[in-house]
């Protein structure tokens, strides 16, 4: 095989398999940094060896085995870690012979390594921001520069966050394991929350001049697929469905000049039908499990929107019903606000406004721009022009994202002209 | 690995407990301590007298200053500790979550530094 061809194969294998190799090396070597070094040593060695001897039948097993040897070599050269070297060298290397390579594929330990990596990166004992950075770095393989750009944070800050998290994993001895069954619901919730935050940051960037940062959403969807693959729990399926259904509307959410378009005004021909079909099938799968959680319910709501050929024929009765169930599981003011908006669509703007006012009068969501813009929209529909303008102005004071601000400004000037 | 579980509780709440309630709370503690002795986690554990008995000492430039109480006004006060031996943080968290005060106050879990 020519050098160029080998290089191409190796690059493809790096893209598809480097995270899986890393996940196994972390388990075998017991340390994130040592495993990353070993991963790079293994790929460097492959460049040489595979050009000479051809690509092995199971490149992943070869890379794990080589990475492990390289790590032992490095440790031997720095004789300080005698105990560690002894422990590593006496481990049985499971992947040296052709027969053991076949075993590699069937090894349950290996199969679980990526889940171990995800659960460790999303451990609740780690700082919440660090969980996101560590997951994107270690599980998705993004460079710190890319993560920094996506979150508008400097690469240095992110690198520090990642280093601190790795130090805590080592110093407090956070184990590299998939949680036991009785811990799983809590621990999975933390993992799903990390994925959801990554998606939201991509879908509805919290600051800045673009409505969406597609790369982060794509990464979150990839993570969601991986989770459903490895651990098909109902809420993991629900979250993937939710992300696919929201992401399906991406093209329709902004005008060519970057302006925000709300759901009722979107051109539904621009919605990604294939993605909606996939999302709807996943919603059905999640709901049939009888363990309905908040992500599955939000996905079901998104699916009802997706099924309506136009905004007017949306089944608001069903949407309010789903919000009622969601309120029982997650009685938060934001869910209550969304339910109020759905009630306004079902029973009229006055009914919705009474519910929104009740939330605000209670002292909740006063700083949430979407509460004020939802209220403004209801007032506008009730032809209470002055009140609507005042509410939009409050929303404008609180909104930080440029396209949202421009949208509110447009509404205010439309009302002034009317 | 050794972890120190620092137990924080609101002394005012404990102080207001009726005797029967306090006895039940202490009973839970005795049962918990027995449990972690049996499971092999226990190294040591003590309860502290209330925070009004505390004295804070500082030495600066050879001069010792002594003040009463802890320097930070917090809602919950350090009231005791367990030193445990756990397999890893998850194991330590499992133990800490069963300390009776985890339900009423909070427990801080800290790995011990090892100097080699």
Boltz contact constraints between the chains, C-beta under 6 A:
constraints:
  - contact:
      token1: [A, 172]
      token2: [B, 89]
      max_distance: 6.0
  - contact:
      token1: [A, 172]
      token2: [B, 111]
      max_distance: 6.0
  - contact:
      token1: [A, 173]
      token2: [B, 1]
      max_distance: 6.0
  - contact:
      token1: [A, 173]
      token2: [B, 88]
      max_distance: 6.0
  - contact:
      token1: [A, 173]
      token2: [B, 89]
      max_distance: 6.0
  - contact:
      token1: [A, 174]
      token2: [B, 89]
      max_distance: 6.0
  - contact:
      token1: [A, 175]
      token2: [B, 88]
      max_distance: 6.0
  - contact:
      token1: [A, 175]
      token2: [B, 90]
      max_distance: 6.0
